[in-house]
């Protein structure tokens, strides 16, 4: 990506809310698989629906072992903010597969 090449000190973040959060999950994974992007990709999303199936979760898990990809989901329940972080949480919610 020319923009990242021109700014080597910059980090790559992908973010979204609700449906945009679901899209940011998929886009950040795709970007982390790009050979031309050497930096870790960080996805931070808010109020995301469940994304992916067992095959998507497996692909993310395998990909994360070779290239860093951080995924954080922030959701609200009873006026408390909960943060779930780790690339393996993609496709899962509260430890269950989507």
VOKOLDREN-30706 format. One record per residue: residue number from 1; residue in one letter; x, z, y of N, C-alpha, C in turn. Coordinates in nm, 4 decimals. Layout:
N
+-----+----+----------+----------+----------+----------+----------+----------+----------+----------+----------+
!   i ! aa !     n.xx !     n.zz !     n.yy !    ca.xx !    ca.zz !    ca.yy !     c.xx !     c.zz !     c.yy !
+-----+----+----------+----------+----------+----------+----------+----------+----------+----------+----------+
! NUM !  a !        X !        Z !        Y !        X !        Z !        Y !        X !        Z !        Y !
...
+-----+----+----------+----------+----------+----------+----------+----------+----------+----------+----------+
//
This chain:
98
+-----+----+----------+----------+----------+----------+----------+----------+----------+----------+----------+
!   i ! aa !     n.xx !     n.zz !     n.yy !    ca.xx !    ca.zz !    ca.yy !     c.xx !     c.zz !     c.yy !
+-----+----+----------+----------+----------+----------+----------+----------+----------+----------+----------+
!   1 !  x !   0.0844 !   0.0000 !  -0.1180 !   0.0000 !   0.0000 !   0.0000 !   0.0889 !   0.0000 !   0.1243 !
!   2 !  x !   0.0725 !  -0.0979 !   0.2079 !   0.1579 !  -0.1100 !   0.3269 !   0.1532 !   0.0127 !   0.4183 !
!   3 !  x !   0.0374 !   0.0733 !   0.4333 !   0.0258 !   0.1888 !   0.5221 !   0.1090 !   0.3069 !   0.4707 !
!   4 !  x !   0.1084 !   0.3301 !   0.3417 !   0.1892 !   0.4379 !   0.2851 !   0.3373 !   0.4056 !   0.2904 !
!   5 !  x !   0.3709 !   0.2793 !   0.2700 !   0.5112 !   0.2385 !   0.2779 !   0.5656 !   0.2550 !   0.4192 !
!   6 !  x !   0.4813 !   0.2281 !   0.5184 !   0.5228 !   0.2399 !   0.6584 !   0.5326 !   0.3857 !   0.7032 !
!   7 !  x !   0.4671 !   0.4751 !   0.6294 !   0.4644 !   0.6172 !   0.6654 !   0.5009 !   0.7016 !   0.5438 !
!   8 !  x !   0.6268 !   0.7023 !   0.5046 !   0.6656 !   0.7699 !   0.3801 !   0.6423 !   0.9212 !   0.3797 !
!   9 !  x !   0.6318 !   0.9833 !   0.4950 !   0.6112 !   1.1284 !   0.4975 !   0.4630 !   1.1669 !   0.4865 !
!  10 !  x !   0.3744 !   1.0694 !   0.4953 !   0.2310 !   1.0989 !   0.4881 !   0.1863 !   1.1218 !   0.3445 !
!  11 !  x !   0.0787 !   1.1997 !   0.3300 !   0.0188 !   1.2252 !   0.1990 !  -0.1099 !   1.1440 !   0.1873 !
!  12 !  x !  -0.1556 !   1.1257 !   0.0648 !  -0.2769 !   1.0476 !   0.0411 !  -0.3899 !   1.1401 !  -0.0050 !
!  13 !  x !  -0.4944 !   1.1487 !   0.0774 !  -0.6125 !   1.2286 !   0.0468 !  -0.7335 !   1.1372 !   0.0383 !
!  14 !  x !  -0.8233 !   1.1672 !  -0.0549 !  -0.9501 !   1.0963 !  -0.0667 !  -1.0568 !   1.2054 !  -0.0652 !
!  15 !  x !  -1.1614 !   1.1866 !   0.0154 !  -1.2623 !   1.2911 !   0.0271 !  -1.4021 !   1.2325 !   0.0385 !
!  16 !  x !  -1.5017 !   1.3145 !   0.0121 !  -1.6403 !   1.2696 !   0.0241 !  -1.7368 !   1.3855 !   0.0060 !
!  17 !  x !  -1.8612 !   1.3593 !   0.0376 !  -1.9676 !   1.4581 !   0.0224 !  -2.0820 !   1.3948 !  -0.0561 !
!  18 !  x !  -2.1368 !   1.4685 !  -0.1515 !  -2.2503 !   1.4254 !  -0.2317 !  -2.2165 !   1.2965 !  -0.3068 !
!  19 !  x !  -2.2908 !   1.1899 !  -0.2857 !  -2.2602 !   1.0648 !  -0.3549 !  -2.1206 !   1.0147 !  -0.3171 !
!  20 !  x !  -2.0825 !   1.0352 !  -0.1918 !  -1.9470 !   0.9995 !  -0.1490 !  -1.8409 !   1.0792 !  -0.2234 !
!  21 !  x !  -1.8754 !   1.2012 !  -0.2630 !  -1.7827 !   1.2835 !  -0.3420 !  -1.7638 !   1.2246 !  -0.4809 !
!  22 !  x !  -1.8726 !   1.1769 !  -0.5388 !  -1.8623 !   1.1118 !  -0.6697 !  -1.7737 !   0.9874 !  -0.6590 !
!  23 !  x !  -1.7943 !   0.9095 !  -0.5541 !  -1.7124 !   0.7899 !  -0.5329 !  -1.5661 !   0.8272 !  -0.5089 !
!  24 !  x !  -1.5432 !   0.9349 !  -0.4338 !  -1.4049 !   0.9757 !  -0.4065 !  -1.3335 !   1.0172 !  -0.5345 !
!  25 !  x !  -1.4064 !   1.0728 !  -0.6295 !  -1.3483 !   1.1101 !  -0.7579 !  -1.2981 !   0.9867 !  -0.8322 !
!  26 !  x !  -1.3823 !   0.8846 !  -0.8378 !  -1.3462 !   0.7615 !  -0.9088 !  -1.2341 !   0.6882 !  -0.8350 !
!  27 !  x !  -1.2452 !   0.6770 !  -0.7028 !  -1.1439 !   0.6051 !  -0.6238 !  -1.0086 !   0.6749 !  -0.6319 !
!  28 !  x !  -1.0083 !   0.8081 !  -0.6226 !  -0.8800 !   0.8793 !  -0.6280 !  -0.8127 !   0.8612 !  -0.7640 !
!  29 !  x !  -0.8921 !   0.8585 !  -0.8689 !  -0.8346 !   0.8341 !  -1.0011 !  -0.7755 !   0.6931 !  -1.0090 !
!  30 !  x !  -0.8500 !   0.5951 !  -0.9616 !  -0.8002 !   0.4566 !  -0.9634 !  -0.6714 !   0.4442 !  -0.8819 !
!  31 !  x !  -0.6682 !   0.5084 !  -0.7636 !  -0.5480 !   0.5028 !  -0.6806 !  -0.4297 !   0.5703 !  -0.7491 !
!  32 !  x !  -0.4556 !   0.6795 !  -0.8196 !  -0.3454 !   0.7490 !  -0.8867 !  -0.2868 !   0.6667 !  -1.0004 !
!  33 !  x !  -0.3620 !   0.5695 !  -1.0489 !  -0.3134 !   0.4809 !  -1.1564 !  -0.2368 !   0.3603 !  -1.1030 !
!  34 !  x !  -0.2418 !   0.3375 !  -0.9725 !  -0.1740 !   0.2225 !  -0.9127 !  -0.0222 !   0.2412 !  -0.9170 !
!  35 !  x !   0.0455 !   0.1429 !  -0.9701 !   0.1922 !   0.1475 !  -0.9773 !   0.2554 !   0.1506 !  -0.8383 !
!  36 !  x !   0.1922 !   0.0849 !  -0.7413 !   0.2506 !   0.0754 !  -0.6075 !   0.2398 !   0.2054 !  -0.5281 !
!  37 !  x !   0.1578 !   0.2993 !  -0.5739 !   0.1426 !   0.4274 !  -0.5047 !   0.2244 !   0.5316 !  -0.5792 !
!  38 !  x !   0.3361 !   0.5693 !  -0.5194 !   0.4291 !   0.6618 !  -0.5843 !   0.3982 !   0.8076 !  -0.5528 !
!  39 !  x !   0.3136 !   0.8317 !  -0.4538 !   0.2815 !   0.9683 !  -0.4123 !   0.1694 !   1.0258 !  -0.4970 !
!  40 !  x !   0.1632 !   1.1586 !  -0.5061 !   0.0463 !   1.2198 !  -0.5703 !  -0.0784 !   1.1934 !  -0.4862 !
!  41 !  x !  -0.1918 !   1.1780 !  -0.5509 !  -0.3194 !   1.1567 !  -0.4825 !  -0.3966 !   1.2872 !  -0.4890 !
!  42 !  x !  -0.4488 !   1.3317 !  -0.3743 !  -0.5303 !   1.4524 !  -0.3725 !  -0.6735 !   1.4157 !  -0.3364 !
!  43 !  x !  -0.7665 !   1.4573 !  -0.4214 !  -0.9086 !   1.4349 !  -0.3967 !  -0.9717 !   1.5698 !  -0.3634 !
!  44 !  x !  -1.0368 !   1.5772 !  -0.2489 !  -1.1098 !   1.6970 !  -0.2093 !  -1.2523 !   1.6529 !  -0.1811 !
!  45 !  x !  -1.3458 !   1.7047 !  -0.2593 !  -1.4837 !   1.6629 !  -0.2347 !  -1.5773 !   1.7822 !  -0.2266 !
!  46 !  x !  -1.6932 !   1.7566 !  -0.1689 !  -1.7917 !   1.8608 !  -0.1405 !  -1.9253 !   1.8227 !  -0.2038 !
!  47 !  x !  -1.9811 !   1.9152 !  -0.2787 !  -2.1148 !   1.8998 !  -0.3377 !  -2.1256 !   1.7728 !  -0.4215 !
!  48 !  x !  -2.0292 !   1.7540 !  -0.5085 !  -2.0278 !   1.6338 !  -0.5921 !  -2.1189 !   1.6494 !  -0.7127 !
!  49 !  x !  -2.1916 !   1.5438 !  -0.7457 !  -2.2617 !   1.5447 !  -0.8743 !  -2.1574 !   1.5283 !  -0.9855 !
!  50 !  x !  -2.1991 !   1.5464 !  -1.1076 !  -2.1079 !   1.5255 !  -1.2199 !  -2.0666 !   1.3792 !  -1.2237 !
!  51 !  x !  -1.9405 !   1.3589 !  -1.2579 !  -1.8856 !   1.2232 !  -1.2581 !  -1.8197 !   1.1955 !  -1.3921 !
!  52 !  x !  -1.8493 !   1.0808 !  -1.4487 !  -1.7793 !   1.0353 !  -1.5678 !  -1.8370 !   1.0881 !  -1.6970 !
!  53 !  x !  -1.7811 !   1.0362 !  -1.8049 !  -1.8200 !   1.0766 !  -1.9389 !  -1.6946 !   1.1257 !  -2.0113 !
!  54 !  x !  -1.7044 !   1.1456 !  -2.1395 !  -1.5905 !   1.1965 !  -2.2163 !  -1.4703 !   1.1024 !  -2.2082 !
!  55 !  x !  -1.4953 !   0.9724 !  -2.2081 !  -1.3853 !   0.8749 !  -2.2001 !  -1.3142 !   0.8836 !  -2.0650 !
!  56 !  x !  -1.3900 !   0.9026 !  -1.9569 !  -1.3311 !   0.9162 !  -1.8237 !  -1.2471 !   1.0439 !  -1.8174 !
!  57 !  x !  -1.2986 !   1.1526 !  -1.8702 !  -1.2245 !   1.2782 !  -1.8721 !  -1.0940 !   1.2630 !  -1.9491 !
!  58 !  x !  -1.0995 !   1.1954 !  -2.0621 !  -0.9785 !   1.1711 !  -2.1421 !  -0.8780 !   1.0874 !  -2.0632 !
!  59 !  x !  -0.9247 !   0.9839 !  -1.9955 !  -0.8353 !   0.8979 !  -1.9164 !  -0.7689 !   0.9775 !  -1.8049 !
!  60 !  x !  -0.8442 !   1.0632 !  -1.7386 !  -0.7886 !   1.1453 !  -1.6302 !  -0.6850 !   1.2428 !  -1.6859 !
!  61 !  x !  -0.7154 !   1.3040 !  -1.7985 !  -0.6243 !   1.4002 !  -1.8592 !  -0.4936 !   1.3339 !  -1.8998 !
!  62 !  x !  -0.5010 !   1.2177 !  -1.9623 !  -0.3813 !   1.1442 !  -2.0036 !  -0.3024 !   1.0993 !  -1.8815 !
!  63 !  x !  -0.3713 !   1.0483 !  -1.7804 !  -0.3057 !   1.0007 !  -1.6590 !  -0.2345 !   1.1145 !  -1.5868 !
!  64 !  x !  -0.2961 !   1.2316 !  -1.5830 !  -0.2393 !   1.3444 !  -1.5107 !  -0.1099 !   1.3942 !  -1.5720 !
!  65 !  x !  -0.0911 !   1.3687 !  -1.6997 !   0.0326 !   1.4134 !  -1.7638 !   0.1514 !   1.3272 !  -1.7211 !
!  66 !  x !   0.1264 !   1.2046 !  -1.6740 !   0.2358 !   1.1174 !  -1.6331 !   0.2518 !   1.1071 !  -1.4814 !
!  67 !  x !   0.1444 !   1.1320 !  -1.4064 !   0.1509 !   1.1216 !  -1.2610 !   0.0588 !   1.2269 !  -1.1997 !
!  68 !  x !   0.1094 !   1.3052 !  -1.1047 !   0.0270 !   1.4108 !  -1.0469 !  -0.0986 !   1.3566 !  -0.9782 !
!  69 !  x !  -0.2091 !   1.4218 !  -1.0042 !  -0.3365 !   1.3881 !  -0.9415 !  -0.4133 !   1.5186 !  -0.9289 !
!  70 !  x !  -0.4384 !   1.5619 !  -0.8077 !  -0.5065 !   1.6881 !  -0.7854 !  -0.6495 !   1.6614 !  -0.7428 !
!  71 !  x !  -0.7402 !   1.7363 !  -0.8002 !  -0.8816 !   1.7186 !  -0.7705 !  -0.9425 !   1.8545 !  -0.7408 !
!  72 !  x !  -1.0053 !   1.8684 !  -0.6241 !  -1.0709 !   1.9935 !  -0.5884 !  -1.2158 !   1.9652 !  -0.5536 !
!  73 !  x !  -1.3051 !   2.0418 !  -0.6133 !  -1.4474 !   2.0312 !  -0.5825 !  -1.4908 !   2.1608 !  -0.5173 !
!  74 !  x !  -1.5557 !   2.1493 !  -0.4049 !  -1.6048 !   2.2668 !  -0.3343 !  -1.7565 !   2.2601 !  -0.3343 !
!  75 !  x !  -1.8185 !   2.3632 !  -0.3870 !  -1.9641 !   2.3670 !  -0.3921 !  -2.0121 !   2.5028 !  -0.3430 !
!  76 !  x !  -2.1384 !   2.5084 !  -0.3076 !  -2.1944 !   2.6320 !  -0.2546 !  -2.3062 !   2.6796 !  -0.3458 !
!  77 !  x !  -2.3047 !   2.8078 !  -0.3742 !  -2.4103 !   2.8679 !  -0.4531 !  -2.4350 !   3.0074 !  -0.3966 !
!  78 !  x !  -2.5553 !   3.0346 !  -0.3608 !  -2.5927 !   3.1650 !  -0.3060 !  -2.5013 !   3.2090 !  -0.1934 !
!  79 !  x !  -2.4778 !   3.1222 !  -0.0983 !  -2.3963 !   3.1506 !   0.0200 !  -2.2517 !   3.1884 !  -0.0113 !
!  80 !  x !  -2.2051 !   3.1568 !  -0.1295 !  -2.0652 !   3.1775 !  -0.1643 !  -2.0037 !   3.0416 !  -0.1909 !
!  81 !  x !  -1.8837 !   3.0195 !  -0.1424 !  -1.8164 !   2.8931 !  -0.1692 !  -1.7286 !   2.9088 !  -0.2919 !
!  82 !  x !  -1.7435 !   2.8184 !  -0.3837 !  -1.6664 !   2.8189 !  -0.5071 !  -1.5725 !   2.6993 !  -0.5051 !
!  83 !  x !  -1.4519 !   2.7182 !  -0.5472 !  -1.3576 !   2.6075 !  -0.5550 !  -1.3117 !   2.5911 !  -0.6990 !
!  84 !  x !  -1.3235 !   2.4711 !  -0.7481 !  -1.2748 !   2.4384 !  -0.8809 !  -1.1605 !   2.3412 !  -0.8602 !
!  85 !  x !  -1.0425 !   2.3733 !  -0.9092 !  -0.9312 !   2.2822 !  -0.8888 !  -0.8581 !   2.2564 !  -1.0195 !
!  86 !  x !  -0.8055 !   2.1394 !  -1.0305 !  -0.7296 !   2.0906 !  -1.1459 !  -0.7825 !   1.9534 !  -1.1812 !
!  87 !  x !  -0.6926 !   1.8662 !  -1.2186 !  -0.7359 !   1.7309 !  -1.2519 !  -0.8262 !   1.7291 !  -1.3735 !
!  88 !  x !  -0.8156 !   1.8284 !  -1.4602 !  -0.8979 !   1.8276 !  -1.5806 !  -1.0416 !   1.8705 !  -1.5540 !
!  89 !  x !  -1.0737 !   1.9109 !  -1.4305 !  -1.2125 !   1.9459 !  -1.4013 !  -1.2957 !   1.8225 !  -1.3713 !
!  90 !  x !  -1.2316 !   1.7086 !  -1.3551 !  -1.3073 !   1.5861 !  -1.3320 !  -1.3900 !   1.5581 !  -1.4563 !
!  91 !  x !  -1.5179 !   1.5372 !  -1.4383 !  -1.6051 !   1.5097 !  -1.5504 !  -1.6597 !   1.6357 !  -1.6143 !
!  92 !  x !  -1.6246 !   1.7508 !  -1.5635 !  -1.6766 !   1.8751 !  -1.6192 !  -1.7380 !   1.9606 !  -1.5095 !
!  93 !  x !  -1.8208 !   2.0482 !  -1.5467 !  -1.8773 !   2.1449 !  -1.4548 !  -1.8894 !   2.2747 !  -1.5306 !
!  94 !  x !  -1.8253 !   2.3782 !  -1.4840 !  -1.8285 !   2.5100 !  -1.5466 !  -1.7838 !   2.5037 !  -1.6928 !
!  95 !  x !  -1.6810 !   2.4224 !  -1.7196 !  -1.6235 !   2.4182 !  -1.8528 !  -1.6967 !   2.3316 !  -1.9523 !
!  96 !  x !  -1.8058 !   2.2677 !  -1.9124 !  -1.8799 !   2.1818 !  -2.0046 !  -1.8583 !   2.0361 !  -1.9652 !
!  97 !  x !  -1.8577 !   1.9487 !  -2.0651 !  -1.8449 !   1.8069 !  -2.0352 !  -1.9710 !   1.7554 !  -1.9713 !
!  98 !  x !  -1.9524 !   1.6602 !  -1.8813 !  -2.0687 !   1.5983 !  -1.8142 !  -2.1412 !   1.5076 !  -1.9093 !
+-----+----+----------+----------+----------+----------+----------+----------+----------+----------+----------+
//
